Amino acid sequence: MTDPATTSENNVEHVVGVGPWEGPWPEGDHWDRELLENGDRRNVADGYRYWAMDAIIADLDTRRHEFHVAVENWEHDFNIGSVVRTANAFLAREVHIVGRRRWNRRGAMVTDRYQHVRHHPSVPEFLKWARSEGLPVLAIDNVPGSVLLETYDLPKKCVLVFGQEGPGVSPEVIEAADAVLAIEQFGSTRSINAGAAAAVAMHAWIRRHVFDQRVN
């Protein structure tokens, strides 16, 4: 959970969140009595202050987007927490961990409590699930034969798959994917880390399907 207080360079304490509710308590089942009494220091949007966690999840479930995110987890990649946090920010339907069940949650900043996360022990099991849901599998990796994400018309229902730092998306996923998409880069490095790539790809989906910004 986010530390309720941080200190700036001038040693001035900045309190995160809000204190106890002032005035008569509001009515409704979504309010958390403990938070109303003691204050809400969680890393949540202002509109969800004092809401119970289950109520927040239920509200998010009414408006989640139709894309999924999958991350291969063979070497305990530290980027997974960042991917989960971004998936929560862009309201992905689900995050799928393919491979090892355990992953480093520190980078998620407790957003995994509000984001549905599903585990698949192997690539074949993950692919079987995706096919059963009728979801195109879109691998995001800068490999020969890939298509630029910037010029690809992302489908509304899909699952975006990301690999690990270093090895990238596994050959098994690349071979089975409906498309392999690369993020164009202009500097000296050949790749960006999985957390950054996931943020770029999810935002591309948001631009296409939330703001209707079609590619040419």
Secondary structure in CASP SS format (residue, H / E / C, confidence):
PFRMAT SS
TARGET T0000
AUTHOR 0000-0000-0000
METHOD secondary structure of the structure
MODEL  1
M C 1.00
T C 1.00
D C 1.00
P C 1.00
A E 1.00
T E 1.00
T E 1.00
S C 1.00
E C 1.00
N C 1.00
N C 1.00
V C 1.00
E E 1.00
H E 1.00
V E 1.00
V C 1.00
G C 1.00
V E 1.00
G C 1.00
P C 1.00
W C 1.00
E C 1.00
G C 1.00
P C 1.00
W C 1.00
P C 1.00
E C 1.00
G C 1.00
D C 1.00
H C 1.00
W E 1.00
D C 1.00
R H 1.00
E H 1.00
L H 1.00
L H 1.00
E H 1.00
N H 1.00
G C 1.00
D E 1.00
R C 1.00
R C 1.00
N C 1.00
V C 1.00
A C 1.00
D H 1.00
G H 1.00
Y H 1.00
R C 1.00
Y C 1.00
W E 1.00
A C 1.00
M H 1.00
D H 1.00
A H 1.00
I H 1.00
I H 1.00
A H 1.00
D H 1.00
L H 1.00
D H 1.00
T C 1.00
R C 1.00
R C 1.00
H C 1.00
E C 1.00
F E 1.00
H E 1.00
V E 1.00
A E 1.00
V E 1.00
E E 1.00
N E 1.00
W C 1.00
E C 1.00
H C 1.00
D C 1.00
F C 1.00
N C 1.00
I H 1.00
G H 1.00
S H 1.00
V H 1.00
V H 1.00
R H 1.00
T H 1.00
A H 1.00
N H 1.00
A H 1.00
F C 1.00
L C 1.00
A C 1.00
R C 1.00
E C 1.00
V E 1.00
H E 1.00
I E 1.00
V E 1.00
G E 1.00
R C 1.00
R C 1.00
R C 1.00
W C 1.00
N C 1.00
R C 1.00
R H 1.00
G H 1.00
A H 1.00
M C 1.00
V C 1.00
T H 1.00
D H 1.00
R H 1.00
Y C 1.00
Q C 1.00
H C 1.00
V E 1.00
R E 1.00
H E 1.00
H E 1.00
P C 1.00
S C 1.00
V H 1.00
P H 1.00
E H 1.00
F H 1.00
L H 1.00
K H 1.00
W H 1.00
A H 1.00
R H 1.00
S H 1.00
E C 1.00
G C 1.00
L C 1.00
P C 1.00
V E 1.00
L E 1.00
A E 1.00
I E 1.00
D C 1.00
N C 1.00
V C 1.00
P C 1.00
G C 1.00
S C 1.00
V E 1.00
L E 1.00
L H 1.00
E H 1.00
T H 1.00
Y C 1.00
D C 1.00
L C 1.00
P C 1.00
K C 1.00
K C 1.00
C E 1.00
V E 1.00
L E 1.00
V E 1.00
F E 1.00
G C 1.00
Q E 1.00
E C 1.00
G C 1.00
P C 1.00
G E 1.00
V C 1.00
S C 1.00
P H 1.00
E H 1.00
V H 1.00
I H 1.00
E H 1.00
A H 1.00
A C 1.00
D C 1.00
A E 1.00
V E 1.00
L E 1.00
A E 1.00
I C 1.00
E C 1.00
Q C 1.00
F C 1.00
G C 1.00
S C 1.00
T C 1.00
R C 1.00
S C 1.00
I C 1.00
N C 1.00
A H 1.00
G H 1.00
A H 1.00
A H 1.00
A H 1.00
A H 1.00
V H 1.00
A H 1.00
M H 1.00
H H 1.00
A H 1.00
W H 1.00
I H 1.00
R H 1.00
R H 1.00
H H 1.00
V C 1.00
F C 1.00
D C 1.00
Q C 1.00
R C 1.00
V C 1.00
N C 1.00
END
